[in-house]
Amino acid sequence: MEWFRKARSGIVPQEKRNIPEGLWTKCTACGEIVYSKKMEQLLWVCPACNFHFRIPSRKYIQLLLDGGRLEEKDNNLVSGDPLHFKDSKRYPDRLRDASAKAESVEGVIAGPAEMGGMPISFAIMDFSFIGGSMGSVVGEKIARAIDRAIAGPMPLIVVSCSGGARMQEGILSLMQMAKTSALLAVLAQKKQPYISILTNPTTAGVMASYASLGDVIIAEPKALLGFAGPRVIQQTIGQDLPEGFQSSEFFLEKGFLDKIVERKDLRDTTIRLLRYFGGEPS
């Protein structure tokens, strides 16, 4: 027996509208919902809170370099499997899957390019490839980018975005910290400028080596920077962390960064720095 019955006369069900996927984007920082085409026009920066979304490495190449052109080098380098590492899958299988999904064959894209008509040696980390982790190939490609800057001679620019060293290669990945840092010391002796650009996130072994050794270090707003993650640090020391800990703004306040630069100003700021260091448009 039905105790309550809802009258349905006069009710006309409406057809569900199909909204194309990806039409709107929700800001992960403030929750603002923005039309995706507008976000693209704003270089994927939230108009409400200025949060800088992570963008693909190829977008930075188009944004920073003259004509969006980069003469990619060392794409034949492929990681080995020295430890025969296996977690949920074998390391070679993980590398193959990452290469199929990412925009590159490894965690960094590097080669000669120009900015403002000035020749540079350029490298940018690709977070879509196993979180931009630093293995032996990433370290070698960064090292060769430094070598090109020394041989040029020309300035070096590295855009970092990384979760740190690649655990599947063990100590070999950590050795890249020493290798790249030693070569940067040679670059400094040759008096060739090195501009390090930090994006969200730049952490662990990359942050503890070449990302933090620039003559000028700049970062995008509100980027996560540091060695270990804030949760790990908090659990280790057993204390609450300061508000905004490990953000670009926190690092600037403590003197680690030279400047925080919005994405739309990255190219012009870097070109001004290159000219300040003595670069001349070709």
Secondary structure as the mmCIF struct_conf table of DSSP 4:
data_model
#
loop_
_struct_conf.conf_type_id
_struct_conf.id
_struct_conf.beg_label_comp_id
_struct_conf.beg_label_asym_id
_struct_conf.beg_label_seq_id
_struct_conf.end_label_comp_id
_struct_conf.end_label_asym_id
_struct_conf.end_label_seq_id
BEND BEND1 TRP A 3 TRP A 3
TURN_TY1_P TURN_TY1_P1 SER A 9 GLY A 10
HELX_LH_PP_P HELX_LH_PP_P1 PRO A 13 ARG A 17
HELX_LH_PP_P HELX_LH_PP_P2 ILE A 19 PRO A 20
TURN_TY1_P TURN_TY1_P2 GLU A 21 GLY A 22
BEND BEND2 LEU A 23 LEU A 23
STRN STRN1 TRP A 24 LYS A 26
TURN_TY1_P TURN_TY1_P3 THR A 28 CYS A 30
STRN STRN2 ILE A 33 TYR A 35
HELX_RH_AL_P HELX_RH_AL_P1 SER A 36 GLN A 41
TURN_TY1_P TURN_TY1_P4 LEU A 42 LEU A 43
BEND BEND3 TRP A 44 TRP A 44
STRN STRN3 VAL A 45 VAL A 45
TURN_TY1_P TURN_TY1_P5 PRO A 47 CYS A 49
STRN STRN4 HIS A 52 HIS A 52
HELX_RH_AL_P HELX_RH_AL_P2 SER A 57 LEU A 64
BEND BEND4 LEU A 65 LEU A 65
HELX_RH_3T_P HELX_RH_3T_P1 ASP A 66 GLY A 68
TURN_TY1_P TURN_TY1_P6 ASN A 75 ASN A 76
TURN_TY1_P TURN_TY1_P7 PRO A 82 LEU A 83
STRN STRN5 LYS A 86 LYS A 86
BEND BEND5 ASP A 87 LYS A 89
STRN STRN6 ARG A 90 ARG A 90
HELX_RH_AL_P HELX_RH_AL_P3 TYR A 91 LYS A 101
BEND BEND6 ALA A 102 GLY A 107
STRN STRN7 VAL A 108 MET A 115
TURN_TY1_P TURN_TY1_P8 GLY A 116 GLY A 117
STRN STRN8 MET A 118 MET A 125
TURN_TY1_P TURN_TY1_P9 PHE A 127 PHE A 129
HELX_RH_3T_P HELX_RH_3T_P2 ILE A 130 GLY A 132
STRN STRN9 MET A 134 MET A 134
HELX_RH_AL_P HELX_RH_AL_P4 SER A 136 ALA A 151
TURN_TY1_P TURN_TY1_P10 GLY A 152 PRO A 153
STRN STRN10 LEU A 156 SER A 162
STRN STRN11 ALA A 165 ALA A 165
HELX_RH_3T_P HELX_RH_3T_P3 MET A 167 GLU A 169
TURN_TY1_P TURN_TY1_P11 GLY A 170 GLY A 170
HELX_RH_AL_P HELX_RH_AL_P5 ILE A 171 GLN A 189
TURN_TY1_P TURN_TY1_P12 LYS A 190 LYS A 191
STRN STRN12 TYR A 194 THR A 203
HELX_RH_AL_P HELX_RH_AL_P6 ALA A 204 MET A 207
TURN_TY1_P TURN_TY1_P13 ALA A 208 SER A 209
HELX_RH_3T_P HELX_RH_3T_P4 TYR A 210 SER A 212
BEND BEND7 ASP A 215 ASP A 215
STRN STRN13 VAL A 216 ALA A 219
TURN_TY1_P TURN_TY1_P14 PRO A 221 LYS A 222
STRN STRN14 LEU A 224 LEU A 224
STRN STRN15 LEU A 225 GLY A 226
BEND BEND8 PHE A 227 ALA A 228
HELX_RH_AL_P HELX_RH_AL_P7 PRO A 230 ILE A 237
TURN_TY1_P TURN_TY1_P15 GLY A 238 GLY A 238
BEND BEND9 GLN A 239 GLN A 239
HELX_LH_PP_P HELX_LH_PP_P3 ASP A 240 PRO A 242
TURN_TY1_P TURN_TY1_P16 GLU A 243 GLN A 246
STRN STRN16 SER A 247 SER A 247
HELX_RH_AL_P HELX_RH_AL_P8 SER A 248 GLU A 253
TURN_TY1_P TURN_TY1_P17 LYS A 254 GLY A 255
BEND BEND10 PHE A 256 PHE A 256
BEND BEND11 ASP A 258 ASP A 258
STRN STRN17 LYS A 259 ILE A 260
HELX_RH_3T_P HELX_RH_3T_P5 ARG A 263 ASP A 265
HELX_RH_AL_P HELX_RH_AL_P9 LEU A 266 TYR A 276
TURN_TY1_P TURN_TY1_P18 PHE A 277 GLY A 278
#
